[in-house]
Amino acid sequence: MTEAEIRAALTPFGVERRIDGISIKDGFVQISLLSTREEAARLEKLRTEMETTLRALPGVKSATIILTAHAQPQPAPQNEPALLPEVKHVIAVASGKGGVGKSTVAVNLAVALAQRGLKTGLLDADIYGPSLPKMLGLTAKPVVQEGRIQPLTAYGVKSMSIGYLVPEDKAMIWRGPMVMGALNQMLGQVEWGALDILVVDMPPGTGDAQLTLAQKARPSGAVIVSTPQDLALLDARRGIQMFEQVGIKVLGVVENMSYFSCPHCGHRTEIFGHGGARAEAEKIGLPFLGEIPLELAVRQAGDEGKPVTAIDPAGTVATSFRAVADAIANSLLPT
């Protein structure tokens, strides 16, 4: 009995987007199903029917479905002054887990937007694992003028990262309040100026830092990054649910590391599978923004501090990033 078989058995009940977790061990199946307190009574009968269906499956000894309610984050007070008054649109680039190339997507997306002539900023919100200094090749320390931190600029993009302020090899052993303070400072005390779009490279996961950023920065939309395989897609669903819960529109899904093309013979290999993110987006009714191939040039460019979109603008990867940037810009800044 596999998770895929469990999900397939529950498909007729229309609860796919409510599934928060599935545990299978020695024939015992336990499922967490998201519901509000108001919905619980209505879903009780359906829960019983689903348990009966699952118990009839071969290999299932017992099936239990638990209705759970995530705490609903409160929206930011409407009379609270905006932290980014001169920024037209904030875009959150997020994933449910690390290791899917989210920062690479965020950096190259920002560069691609700047190449369109848009005034673009890039905020590295990952306090524990900042990557912008390395990926943009920046080593200078930001200066402070009249109490405002001046962002660093590279490839036409204004940027800020905690990595500009602390040594590269320093471990960030900070508790939650310190992280929140740093995030608020990078949002409200940086002289971003007038921007068309500020791209926020969100921390991986769906914890307090992500929710705080979603509320404080008030994004116009979110872009979810995933690789094609099922495990990454499962975490991507959690990221989508988080933005839905705080009332932020998900602009679409990007499939990173979609396939690998051999630089010598051109043979295409789908290392992590292919098309999973597109299928997931179609299933839940979200736009599919594009697929980014896995190429050696991306890693080399990132290590050298030169985004591939900037140094190889005619390449396959840069073309793919520009297509994603075009889709986002057209949805937010219609001509």
C-alpha positions in Angstrom: 0.0 0.0 0.0 1.5 3.3 -1.1 0.6 7.0 -0.5 -0.3 7.3 -4.1 -2.9 4.5 -3.8 -4.3 6.1 -0.7 -4.7 9.4 -2.5 -6.3 7.7 -5.5 -8.8 6.0 -3.3 -9.8 9.3 -1.8 -10.0 11.2 -5.1 -13.8 10.6 -5.5 -14.4 12.4 -2.2 -12.8 15.6 -3.5 -10.5 16.1 -0.5 -7.1 16.2 -2.1 -6.3 19.7 -1.1 -7.4 19.1 2.5 -4.9 16.2 3.0 -2.3 17.5 5.4 -0.4 14.2 6.0 -0.5 10.5 5.4 1.2 7.9 7.6 1.4 4.2 6.5 3.0 1.6 8.7 2.4 -2.2 8.8 -1.0 -1.9 7.2 -2.2 0.9 9.6 -3.1 4.1 7.8 -3.6 7.5 9.5 -4.5 10.7 7.6 -4.7 14.3 8.8 -7.5 16.2 7.0 -7.6 20.0 7.2 -10.9 21.5 8.3 -12.2 24.5 10.1 -14.1 24.1 13.3 -17.3 25.1 11.5 -16.7 22.4 8.8 -16.0 19.6 11.2 -19.6 18.6 11.7 -20.4 18.5 8.0 -17.3 16.5 7.2 -17.9 13.9 10.0 -20.1 11.7 7.8 -17.7 12.0 4.9 -14.8 11.0 7.2 -16.6 7.8 8.2 -17.3 6.9 4.5 -13.6 7.5 3.6 -12.4 5.3 6.4 -14.7 2.5 5.2 -13.3 2.9 1.7 -9.7 2.7 2.9 -10.3 -0.3 5.1 -11.6 -2.2 2.0 -8.3 -1.7 0.2 -5.9 -4.7 0.0 -3.2 -4.6 2.7 -5.0 -2.1 4.9 -5.7 -3.4 8.4 -7.0 -0.2 9.9 -7.6 3.4 8.6 -8.1 6.5 10.7 -8.8 10.0 9.5 -8.3 12.9 11.9 -9.8 16.3 11.2 -7.3 19.0 12.1 -7.6 22.8 12.1 -4.5 25.0 11.5 -4.6 28.2 13.3 -5.7 30.9 10.9 -3.2 33.7 10.8 -4.7 37.1 11.4 -4.3 39.6 8.5 -2.2 42.7 9.2 -4.2 45.6 10.5 -5.4 47.8 7.7 -4.4 51.0 9.5 -0.8 49.8 10.0 1.5 51.8 7.8 3.0 49.9 4.8 6.6 49.0 5.2 7.3 49.4 1.5 5.3 52.4 0.4 7.2 53.0 -2.9 7.1 49.4 -4.0 4.3 48.6 -6.5 4.4 44.8 -6.2 6.0 42.3 -3.9 6.5 38.8 -5.2 7.2 36.0 -2.8 9.2 33.1 -4.3 8.6 30.2 -2.0 8.7 26.4 -1.7 7.5 24.0 1.0 11.0 22.6 1.5 14.6 23.4 0.8 16.8 21.9 -1.9 14.6 22.7 -4.9 16.6 25.7 -6.2 14.3 28.4 -5.0 17.1 30.9 -4.5 18.4 30.3 -8.0 14.9 30.9 -9.4 14.5 34.1 -7.3 17.8 35.6 -8.4 17.4 34.8 -12.0 13.8 35.9 -12.0 14.8 39.3 -10.5 17.5 39.7 -13.2 15.1 38.8 -15.9 12.5 41.3 -14.7 15.2 44.0 -14.6 16.2 43.1 -18.2 12.6 43.9 -19.1 13.2 47.5 -17.9 11.4 47.1 -14.6 12.8 48.7 -11.5 13.5 45.5 -9.5 14.6 44.7 -6.0 15.6 41.4 -4.4 15.3 40.6 -0.7 17.0 37.5 0.7 14.7 36.6 3.6 16.5 33.3 4.5 18.3 34.4 7.7 19.8 31.0 8.5 21.0 30.3 4.9 21.5 33.6 3.0 22.7 32.9 -0.6 22.5 36.3 -2.3 26.1 37.5 -1.6 27.5 34.4 -3.3 25.0 34.2 -6.2 25.4 37.9 -7.0 29.1 38.1 -6.4 28.7 41.0 -3.8 31.1 41.3 -0.9 30.7 45.0 0.1 29.0 46.1 3.3 25.9 48.2 2.8 26.3 51.8 4.0 23.8 53.7 6.2 22.7 57.1 5.2 20.4 59.2 7.4 19.4 56.1 9.3 18.5 54.1 6.2 20.4 51.1 4.9 21.4 51.4 1.2 20.9 48.2 -0.8 23.6 46.9 -3.0 23.1 46.8 -6.7 24.2 44.2 -9.3 22.9 43.3 -12.7 20.3 46.2 -12.5 18.8 44.7 -9.3 18.8 46.3 -5.8 19.4 43.7 -3.2 19.6 43.1 0.5 20.6 40.1 2.6 21.6 39.4 6.1 24.7 37.8 4.4 25.9 41.4 3.6 26.0 42.2 7.3 27.6 39.2 8.9 30.7 37.2 8.1 30.2 34.4 5.5 31.3 31.7 7.9 29.3 32.9 10.9 26.5 30.5 12.0 23.3 32.4 12.6 22.2 30.9 15.9 19.2 33.2 16.5 15.9 32.7 18.2 12.6 33.7 16.6 12.4 37.2 17.9 15.9 38.0 16.5 14.9 36.6 13.1 11.7 38.6 13.1 13.6 41.8 14.0 16.1 41.2 11.2 13.3 40.6 8.6 11.4 43.7 9.7 14.7 45.8 9.4 15.4 44.5 5.9 11.8 45.4 4.9 11.3 48.7 6.6 14.7 50.2 7.2 16.2 49.6 3.7 16.1 52.5 1.2 14.5 50.4 -1.5 13.1 53.5 -3.3 10.6 53.4 -6.0 10.4 49.8 -7.4 8.0 48.1 -9.8 8.7 44.7 -8.3 10.4 43.5 -5.1 11.2 39.8 -5.3 11.4 38.1 -1.9 13.4 34.9 -1.7 11.4 33.3 1.1 12.8 30.9 3.7 11.9 27.3 2.9 9.0 25.8 4.8 5.8 27.2 6.3 6.7 28.5 9.7 6.5 31.7 11.7 9.0 33.6 9.5 7.1 32.8 6.3 3.8 33.9 7.9 5.3 37.1 9.2 6.8 38.0 5.8 3.5 37.2 4.1 1.7 39.6 6.5 4.3 42.4 6.7 5.3 42.6 3.1 1.8 42.1 1.8 2.8 40.4 -1.4 0.8 40.9 -4.6 1.3 37.2 -5.3 3.5 34.2 -4.7 5.4 31.9 -7.0 5.8 28.3 -5.9 9.0 26.5 -6.9 9.1 22.7 -7.0 11.0 19.9 -8.7 9.0 17.2 -10.6 9.2 14.4 -8.0 6.3 13.5 -5.7 8.1 14.4 -2.5 8.8 18.0 -3.5 5.3 18.4 -4.9 3.8 17.3 -1.5 5.8 20.1 0.2 4.8 22.5 -2.6 1.1 21.9 -1.7 1.8 23.0 1.8 3.3 26.2 0.5 0.3 26.9 -1.6 -2.0 26.2 1.3 -0.1 28.7 3.5 -0.5 31.5 1.0 -4.2 30.7 0.5 -4.7 30.8 4.3 -3.3 34.4 4.5 -5.2 35.6 1.5 -2.3 35.9 -0.9 -2.8 35.0 -4.6 -0.6 32.2 -5.9 0.5 33.4 -9.3 1.6 30.0 -10.4 4.1 27.1 -10.2 7.6 26.8 -11.6 9.1 23.3 -12.2 12.9 23.6 -11.5 15.4 21.0 -12.5 12.8 19.8 -15.0 15.2 17.8 -17.1 19.0 17.5 -17.9 20.5 18.0 -21.4 24.0 16.6 -21.8 26.3 19.4 -22.9 28.2 17.0 -25.2 25.6 15.0 -27.0 22.4 16.9 -26.2 20.7 13.8 -24.8 17.8 14.7 -22.5 17.5 12.9 -19.2 14.6 13.4 -16.7 16.6 12.9 -13.5 13.8 13.8 -11.2 10.9 12.9 -13.5 9.2 15.5 -15.6 5.9 17.3 -15.7 4.9 16.7 -12.1 4.6 20.4 -11.3 2.6 21.2 -14.4 0.2 18.3 -13.6 -0.1 19.5 -10.0 -0.8 23.1 -11.1 -3.5 22.0 -13.6 -5.0 19.7 -10.9 -5.5 22.5 -8.4 -6.3 25.2 -11.0 -3.1 27.3 -10.9 -1.1 28.7 -13.8 2.0 26.8 -14.8 4.6 29.4 -15.3 7.3 27.3 -16.9 10.0 24.7 -16.6 13.7 25.4 -15.9 16.2 22.8 -17.1 19.0 21.5 -15.0 22.3 22.6 -16.6 25.9 22.7 -15.4 26.0 26.4 -16.4 23.5 27.3 -13.7 25.7 25.9 -11.0 28.9 27.4 -12.4 27.3 30.8 -12.8 25.9 30.8 -9.2 29.3 29.8 -7.8 31.0 32.6 -9.7 28.4 35.2 -8.6 27.1 35.7 -12.1 23.5 34.8 -12.7 23.1 32.7 -15.8 20.3 35.0 -17.0 22.8 37.8 -17.1 25.9 36.1 -18.5 24.2 33.8 -21.1 21.1 35.6 -22.1 20.6 33.6 -25.2 20.9 30.2 -23.5 18.1 27.8 -22.9 18.0 28.4 -19.1 18.0 32.2 -19.5 15.2 31.9 -22.1 13.2 29.8 -19.7 13.6 32.3 -16.8 12.6 35.2 -19.1 9.5 33.3 -20.0 8.5 33.0 -16.4 9.4 36.6 -15.7 7.2 37.6 -18.7 4.2 35.6 -17.4 4.5 37.2 -13.9 5.0 40.8 -15.2 2.1 40.5 -17.6 -0.2 39.3 -14.8 0.8 42.1 -12.4 1.7 45.0 -14.8 -0.7 44.6 -17.8 0.1 47.0 -20.6 
